[in-house]
Amino acid sequence: QVQLVESGGGLVQAGGSLRLSCAASENIFSGNAMGWHRQAPGKLREMVATITSGGFTDYADSVKGRFTISRDNAKNTVYLQMNSLKPEDTAVYYCRTYTRYTYWGQGTQVTVSS
């Protein structure tokens, strides 16, 4: 069975922080890179951050220095720590796998008020 379950979204004021979590089933998490994407209203879905199974990370320029992706292999969970949030970070955030078939979570809403 394949599962990706995100949590941690919400409403926060500009400058605030949130931490997103994505719990995955072991068969799609173990040994695979994972990532976070986001999609704002009227815009295309875009990559936010990725992390390999070995812990190497990559970030979109717009979030470098503010967001941190991490993973807990014992818990099959990937996290996205978001600091210094801006109104333009408002979007639905999706967890995804980098596997032969791409799996997506259901998404979690992040809203940053000015």
C-alpha positions in Angstrom: 0.0 0.0 0.0 1.2 3.5 -0.9 0.7 6.4 1.4 1.9 10.0 1.6 0.2 12.0 4.3 1.1 15.7 4.8 0.4 17.7 7.9 1.4 21.0 9.5 -0.1 23.6 7.3 -2.0 26.5 8.5 -2.4 30.3 8.8 0.6 32.3 9.9 1.6 36.0 9.8 4.5 37.2 7.7 7.8 36.5 9.4 6.4 33.4 11.2 7.3 29.8 10.9 5.7 26.5 10.1 6.9 22.9 9.9 5.3 20.5 7.4 5.6 16.8 7.8 5.0 14.0 5.3 4.7 10.5 6.5 5.3 7.9 3.8 4.9 4.2 3.5 8.2 2.4 3.7 8.0 0.9 0.2 8.2 4.3 -1.4 10.3 6.2 1.1 13.3 3.9 1.8 16.2 4.6 -0.5 14.4 7.2 -2.5 14.7 11.0 -2.8 11.8 12.9 -1.6 10.6 16.5 -2.2 8.2 19.3 -1.6 6.4 21.2 -4.3 3.8 24.0 -4.0 1.1 25.4 -6.1 -0.4 28.9 -5.6 -3.7 29.9 -7.1 -3.4 30.4 -10.9 0.2 29.3 -11.0 2.0 26.1 -12.0 3.2 23.6 -9.4 6.8 24.4 -8.6 9.6 22.6 -6.8 10.4 23.9 -3.4 13.0 21.5 -2.0 14.4 18.0 -2.5 16.4 15.6 -0.4 18.2 12.4 -1.5 18.2 9.2 0.5 21.7 10.2 1.6 20.6 13.6 2.8 21.8 15.9 0.0 19.4 18.8 -0.5 18.4 21.3 -3.2 16.2 24.3 -2.9 14.4 26.8 -5.1 16.1 30.1 -5.2 13.0 31.8 -3.7 13.3 29.7 -0.4 17.0 29.3 0.0 18.1 30.4 3.5 14.5 30.3 4.8 13.4 26.7 4.3 15.1 23.5 5.4 14.2 20.1 4.2 15.1 17.0 6.3 14.2 13.4 6.7 13.9 10.8 9.4 14.5 7.5 7.8 13.5 5.6 10.9 10.1 7.2 10.7 9.7 7.3 6.9 9.0 11.0 7.3 10.2 14.1 5.4 9.9 17.6 6.9 9.9 21.1 5.6 10.9 23.8 8.2 9.7 27.1 6.9 11.0 30.3 8.5 10.7 34.0 7.7 7.5 33.2 5.8 6.3 35.7 3.2 2.8 36.3 1.7 4.2 34.9 -1.6 4.8 31.6 0.1 1.0 31.1 0.3 0.2 27.9 -1.6 -0.9 24.3 -1.3 2.3 22.3 -0.4 2.6 18.8 -1.7 5.0 16.0 -0.8 6.2 13.8 -3.6 8.4 10.8 -4.2 11.2 10.5 -6.8 10.5 7.0 -7.8 9.7 5.3 -11.2 6.1 6.3 -10.7 5.7 9.7 -8.9 3.5 9.6 -5.9 1.9 12.8 -4.5 0.4 13.6 -1.2 -3.0 15.2 -0.8 -1.5 18.6 -0.1 -1.6 20.9 2.9 -2.6 24.6 2.7 -0.1 27.2 3.9 -1.5 30.8 4.1 0.8 33.7 5.1 -0.9 36.9 6.0 0.7 40.3 5.6 
